[in-house]
Amino acid sequence: MISILAISLALTLAVEVPVAFCWGLRRRDLLLCVLVNLLTNPAVVLLHTLFPAVWLTAALEAAAVGAEGFYYSRFGADIRRPWALALAANLLSYSAGVLLNLLF
């Protein structure tokens, strides 16, 4: 279980931090990106692993987008379109995870 959480978090950070960087986040806002993913990813992965239902996965991912969008808009120093960033980054990292699961 720990390895699943660690691999998922590493993949999420490997995808979402570069997306945030390309989005224009720097210094404090980039650190915020890491912190919100440390908050949301383990909870989503743990619940998905314990209760693997498609509807629950969709709800968990939506909740992660909501939480990240909230934190970006509330605590971001200079993040343009924080909700769009949260959605785009999560779509890309979720898609990367699905693709890797299909390949391996």
N, C-alpha and C positions, 0 to 999 in steps of 0.2 A: 504494500500500500504506500509506504513512504517513497519508494522509487517512482511510482506512478505520479504522485504529487510533485516530486522533484523534477521529473522529466517534463511534465506539463507546465510547471512554472518556468523552467528554463526555456522551453519553446515559446511560451507566451512572451517572456521578456525579450527573447531573440527576435521576435516579430514586432511586438508593439513599441519597443523603445526606438528602433530605427524608423518606424512609421511616425512616431511622435517627433523625432528629430527632423525628418523630412517635412513634417507639418509646420516646423518652425520653432519647436520647443527647445529651450536652452536652459542650462544651469538648474535653477530651482524648479522650473516647470518640468524638466526632464526627470529630476528626482521625484517629483510628485507622481509622474507616470509610473515609475518603479514602485513607489509606495502603494498606489491604488491597486496595482496588479498583485502586490504581496497581500493585500487585503481581500481582493475578490477571487483570484484564481484558486487558491486552496479550498475555499468554501464551495465554489462551483464544482470543482473536480471531485471533492469528497462526496458531495451529495449526489452527483451524477454516478459515481462509482457504486454507491450504496443503493441507489434507486434509479436504475437505467431505463427510464421511460422517455420517449421522444418529447412528449408534451412538457415533462419536467425539465428536460435539457433546454428546450426553447424558453421556458420561464426563467430558468437560472441564468441563461445568457442575456436575456432581456434585463434581468435584475442587475447583472454585472454592468451592462451598458448604462443603465440608470444610475448606479452608484458611481461609476467612473465619470459619467457626464456631470453629475452633481459636484463631485470633488474638483473636477477640472474647472467648472464654472464658478465655484465658491472660493477655491484656494489658488487657482492659477493666476500668475502675475500678468501674463500677456498671451493667453491662449485664445486664438481666434476660432470661433465656431466649436466650442468644447464638446457639445453633444454630437456633432458630426465626427469629430475626432474619435470619441468613445465608440461610436457605431462602426466607423471604418476600421479602426484598430482591432476591435473584437471580431468583426467579420473576417478579417484577414487571418488572425491567429486561430480562430475556430476552424476556418477552411484549411489552414496548414495542418492542424491536428487531424482533421478528418482525412486529408490526403495521405499523411504519414501512416495513419492506421490502415488505410487501404493498401498501401505499398508494403508494409511490414506486418 
